[in-house]
Amino acid sequence: MIKLEDFHRLVSPRPVALVTTVDEKGREDVSTFSWITPVSFDPPLIALAIGPNKHSYWNITRINEFVVNIPTEKMIDKVWIAGGPWDPKKSKIEKAKLKTKPAEKVRPPLLSECPVNLECIVETARKAGDHVIVIGRVVKVHAKDDIVDDRGNLKVDVVRPPLHVADNLFAFPYVTKTV
Ligand SMILES: Cc1cc2nc3c(=O)[nH]c(=O)nc-3n(C[C@H](O)[C@H](O)[C@H](O)COP(=O)(O)O)c2cc1C
C-alpha cells in the first residue's frame, strides 16, 4: 500500500533543474530541483517548490533572483552533487566542477554546460505545506541553437535531460511523437 505522502513518486518522471542563486556577499550556490513547472505564458512565470530549510531558499527570498539551468544526461553526477547539502566551506559549484558565466539581468550565474538557462526574478512566494512555492518571472532565455527545433521546442533526444522519479532514481526515456 502506497503511503499518502509518497504520492509524488507517482507524478513522475519530472525534469530536473539546476538552480543557481547568490547571497548578499555574492557567494554562489547551486541546488537540484524537480518540483518545478511553468505556470503562465504571459507574463512568463515558472514555479519551484522549495523546502524552506534549503540554503537556496534563503538566497532566493533575500536576493529575489535565480537562474533555472537545464542539465544534460552527461551532467547526471553534477545533478546529484548539487542535490547534496550546502557546505559553507566549499561551494557545490566548485565541488561539481561546474563552469559559470555571468547572467545578463540577474546576479546568480548561468551554468555554461547547460544548454538552457532561464534568468528569473521572484514575483511571489507562498507557503504550501512543508514547502514554499516560489514563482519567478522569466526575464531572459538562453538556449543553444542546436538544441531547439524550428518551433523553439527542446530537442529532447539531443539534450537527453535527466528526469527525476524520486530519491536517486532517474529516467532517460527519449522518444518524441507528434500527435
Ligand atoms: C533530483 C533531485 C531533485 C530535487 N528536487 C527538489 C525540489 O524540487 N525541492 C526541494 O526543496 N528540494 C529538492 N531536492 C533536494 C535539494 O536539492 C537538496 O535539499 C539540496 O541539499 C538543497 O541545497 P541547498 O541547501 O544548497 O539549497 C532535490 C534533490 C535531487 C537530487
The ligand as an SDF file (V2000), in Angstrom:
LIG
                    3D

 31 33  0  0  0  0  0  0  0  0999 V2000
   16.9580   15.0370   -8.3050 C   0  0  0  0  0  0  0  0  0  0  0  0
   16.6550   15.8960   -7.1220 C   0  0  0  0  0  0  0  0  0  0  0  0
   15.5330   16.7080   -7.1120 C   0  0  0  0  0  0  0  0  0  0  0  0
   15.2440   17.5420   -6.0120 C   0  0  0  0  0  0  0  0  0  0  0  0
   14.1290   18.3360   -6.0350 N   0  0  0  0  0  0  0  0  0  0  0  0
   13.8940   19.1910   -5.0110 C   0  0  0  0  0  0  0  0  0  0  0  0
   12.7800   20.0900   -5.0650 C   0  0  0  0  0  0  0  0  0  0  0  0
   12.0520   20.1580   -6.0530 O   0  0  0  0  0  0  0  0  0  0  0  0
   12.5830   20.9140   -3.9840 N   0  0  0  0  0  0  0  0  0  0  0  0
   13.4170   20.9180   -2.8860 C   0  0  0  0  0  0  0  0  0  0  0  0
   13.2090   21.6800   -1.9430 O   0  0  0  0  0  0  0  0  0  0  0  0
   14.4930   20.0630   -2.8360 N   0  0  0  0  0  0  0  0  0  0  0  0
   14.7420   19.2290   -3.8680 C   0  0  0  0  0  0  0  0  0  0  0  0
   15.8300   18.4000   -3.8370 N   0  0  0  0  0  0  0  0  0  0  0  0
   16.7090   18.4350   -2.6640 C   0  0  0  0  0  0  0  0  0  0  0  0
   17.7010   19.6040   -2.7080 C   0  0  0  0  0  0  0  0  0  0  0  0
   18.4230   19.6390   -3.9220 O   0  0  0  0  0  0  0  0  0  0  0  0
   18.6680   19.4210   -1.5240 C   0  0  0  0  0  0  0  0  0  0  0  0
   17.9590   19.5680   -0.3130 O   0  0  0  0  0  0  0  0  0  0  0  0
   19.8710   20.3500   -1.5470 C   0  0  0  0  0  0  0  0  0  0  0  0
   20.7000   19.9860   -0.4570 O   0  0  0  0  0  0  0  0  0  0  0  0
   19.4940   21.8170   -1.4080 C   0  0  0  0  0  0  0  0  0  0  0  0
   20.6990   22.5350   -1.4440 O   0  0  0  0  0  0  0  0  0  0  0  0
   20.8640   23.9640   -0.7870 P   0  0  0  0  0  0  0  0  0  0  0  0
   20.6310   23.8400    0.7000 O   0  0  0  0  0  0  0  0  0  0  0  0
   22.2580   24.3500   -1.1530 O   0  0  0  0  0  0  0  0  0  0  0  0
   19.8310   24.8330   -1.4440 O   0  0  0  0  0  0  0  0  0  0  0  0
   16.1250   17.5600   -4.9140 C   0  0  0  0  0  0  0  0  0  0  0  0
   17.2810   16.7550   -4.9290 C   0  0  0  0  0  0  0  0  0  0  0  0
   17.5400   15.9380   -6.0270 C   0  0  0  0  0  0  0  0  0  0  0  0
   18.7980   15.1070   -6.0420 C   0  0  0  0  0  0  0  0  0  0  0  0
  1  2  1  0
  2  3  1  0
  2 30  2  0
  3  4  2  0
  4  5  1  0
  4 28  1  0
  5  6  2  0
  6  7  1  0
  6 13  1  0
  7  8  2  0
  7  9  1  0
  9 10  1  0
 10 11  2  0
 10 12  1  0
 12 13  2  0
 13 14  1  0
 14 15  1  0
 14 28  1  0
 15 16  1  0
 16 17  1  0
 16 18  1  0
 18 19  1  0
 18 20  1  0
 20 21  1  0
 20 22  1  0
 22 23  1  0
 23 24  1  0
 24 25  2  0
 24 26  1  0
 24 27  1  0
 28 29  2  0
 29 30  1  0
 30 31  1  0
M  END
$$$$
